[in-house]
């Protein structure tokens, strides 16, 4: 069994950080211990092999992908902080919700006055409400509606793209499997839509560039994303969706989002 | 902390995203290499690198300026790599095409074989030993720096490194990569 002190010196020698006096002591020991000599040689070879391994280059898209993720985080953070403020200002900026709430309040007040004036109503069979007419509440929500399902079956990319609406949001669900790098371009009028969020729905590899009214996503391998937009306009909203490979347009789809007042 | 990194972190906290891009440029290759040597999977390594930078970005305001920025970043990288390993991701892909060089096909083949043998040997040793080998031999850190990154005493670094090298030596002898 080798003395631990000499084992330490052997490793210091391997790392080239041994002091001259320690080195003299080690070599004296090595002369008398062939087993230690073999260990030193083996460990030097091991270290040389490890040091000879070259660094690998990261994939070219990695930097771009990181920067884009940071931009999305910034976008998301700024969107999140303004959500409550924009909801409140939006609420008072448009007449629809104000009128709806005023109407509902009027109905409640009317029922209350009716009950006060005609106390006999309390003695009536509660199930016999045939003499009550009017509207008490309004359902102010839409269900998730699929507007378009675009199957993608091209030479360089396949999968599908689904466009859906939910209240004031437009959802674009991208499930794409590129054979080689492919770009998805989404063009829209910035006054109609605001890019709100991007959610990778499974292990995804792509990068994204967001410009004024243009979203350019590069797909490097099979990926799924859900892009969320917020409607800013109460009108029919056109969106243009293009798929490019090798900078050549492979597919163009024009999508029309119907007018909606429910936001 | 290195003044340049400190300035970049401060600029970044003041909303300058270009400063963060400079940090990505400076450290993405090292982080990718640490992850790659820990996992031997280029896709996993790219994911880990991305996660490391996103976590660093989201936690820049919590970064303790009394520490070195790169130590902090490398620690995130190591933790992320360990998390990936614990999740039992695939670890045995051979990525022959990933080393960029201009050598003859024979040289590339021999070096790739040797490199793959070393990488396979690395994956056979415990993750705590693997980390010190990666930091010492692939990133050329001193014992002291490794101690700072891993937050362990220098003595423990030495002890782990020595054991790790002896374990690798035994594996590489069996594979015939160390000539007797």
Interface residues (C-beta under 8 A of the other chain):
Chain A: X7 X8 X11 X14 X15 X38 X42 X43 X45 X46 X47 X49 X50 X51 X52 X53 X54 X55 X56 X57 X58 X59 X62 X63 X65 X66 X67 X69 X70 X71 X73 X74 X203 X205
Chain B: X17 X20 X21 X24 X25 X28 X29 X32 X33 X36 X42 X43 X45 X46 X47 X49 X50 X53 X54 X57 X58 X95 X98 X99 X100 X101 X111 X114 X115 X118 X119 X133 X136 X137 X138 X158 X161 X162 X165 X166 X168 X169 X172 X173 X177 X178 X179 X180
